[in-house]
């Protein structure tokens, strides 16, 4: 890092030029873009001048090596000091090669493939001219009504942290300064965006500091410990103060306690949104709150641009505070090598060669296969390639399988279920009928589906949500399949033919009715570019399902939030002396989810035997080993995800009934056993006490090992 060069550059900058570095504008504002900086429509109301764009520090949403190089070239011609632009975009689960949505990737429990998917996304983005991706999103979430659950890896603190780490490593590589094939990562949304009340996007977040630190913050910290260069603020309030103007959250915790020295950026328009939140009277007050809360870049509003200079001149803001933010931005540009090579990795020839290449698509296919979860199978899967198959449903030939944050992914390039099936069986063995639309059904469609069922030996129903039904601003109170699809499923189940339901969706659904009417259920999520091929691999048994849920599926929406690591109550339902009525329960539903965290079936079976613990007691400087013999008791090769949970039986504050502490993926041929060993340390038993001290308690614990959070075997030990 050339510190002297950056200091001298900062000294040469005018206050207007400094403030410009804090402004992020969308691509159309810049010369060299397709609009040539001529702004019309809603963006015109921002009042951004040509001079403002010349000073701006970063670009939102640019794509393609040619356009990005043009924008950079024109900008450098106009910018007095020749300060290059940072090009930032939402490369969430792929650039052009689209991988499964992050929630699905979480269900793979495959950290190596997750890292590889981020590496490929970075490679495609970098060669196309992008410098920063707004990923990973690590918001822990327990409410499937929230549309953005599809962007996170699930409900567990530990698992989310592991995925956060490998995604940052994949995006940024070992040394961001020396690699043109990687991009800077921006972890989001800080903090606890996934805890919005009622699962409603942009809504309030309110919780104790202990809960925030215990459950929601660790995944962000894991990303930063992995070297993540940037942090994006959440849209929401955190304990009564919007994150974008929250000094305690951004200055005290992120900067001082955690020591984060990188760039903080607001989410789209979040600085100006301090006004409707009710903590700023006007744009000037919003700018003051955000800059004094250590927000370096304002995305797509102009509060900084219009008011920071006046705030400096009247003494409300010290120019040294502006300098700190500008220096952080300049340091990132220097780390990316932009002062020496403002076009960095952008290369139109390599772009044509690398982007959406066969090798990248093959990885997407593998990850989609590992991300899908087999929820039910009454012995009818895998499909027999000699059977006559009716492929029915609104996703039978639908390419809306990329998910709502696929940005540059092309639906036209996505492999449909029909195409995937025809790669396995001949066209005379396959009958296709739509049966219904996503949300509506015509009688003619139903009749065609029933006729197709009549001819077939087995029915495969391709069902789910259109992508707009999840993602940002995709919150829903009804998380069942639409009525039209449930009606289609019910009618076809009455034919007596075996029914396989394949689901394409971005959130855990209430599948109670689907489970009753289906002989098998495969949760495919939005699998990405190779969707149809990956699903066909699974259904026909060329790939054995191994995915496990990273988020619980409710039995009905009234249970929400329902998650595995919940606390006990003073009147637990399963207590030995529990009364029939006066316990913590629903009168009209079970307490438990329909499908628990960590659950997933295979075409083979596994037994867990001979659980051993190296010692029944451990001290603070010791570790204990836990082992279990896992045997493939079926007739097929398969992969199993062995999971370790711990329960602290007596704590200073209440403790979860189970907490995931480790997992291992093993691959076994039929009849083969493997002993899986875990190490458990005192550090893994720590938690935040009532005074926020992070420490363990001496006493009794249970370690559980099993195939999911419900089906486990426990052994006791003590911390002494």
Helices and strands as residue ranges (DSSP letters): H 3-12, H 15-21, E 23-26, G 27-29, G 41-46, H 50-55, E 58-60, H 65-78, E 86-89, H 102-108, H 111-127, E 132-133, G 147-151, H 157-172, G 176-178, E 184-190, G 193-195, G 197-199, H 209-211, I 212-216, H 218-225, E 230-233, E 237-238, E 241-242, G 243-245, H 247-247, I 248-257, E 263-265, H 274-277, H 283-291, E 298-299, H 303-313, H 319-335, H 348-354, H 358-371, E 373-377, E 389-392, G 411-413, H 417-422, G 427-429, E 430-433, H 443-455, E 458-464, G 467-469, H 483-493, E 498-504, H 512-517, E 520-523, H 531-539, G 557-559, E 606-613, E 617-618, E 623-632, E 638-648, E 659-668, E 673-681, G 682-685, E 687-688, E 694-695, E 699-706, E 712-719
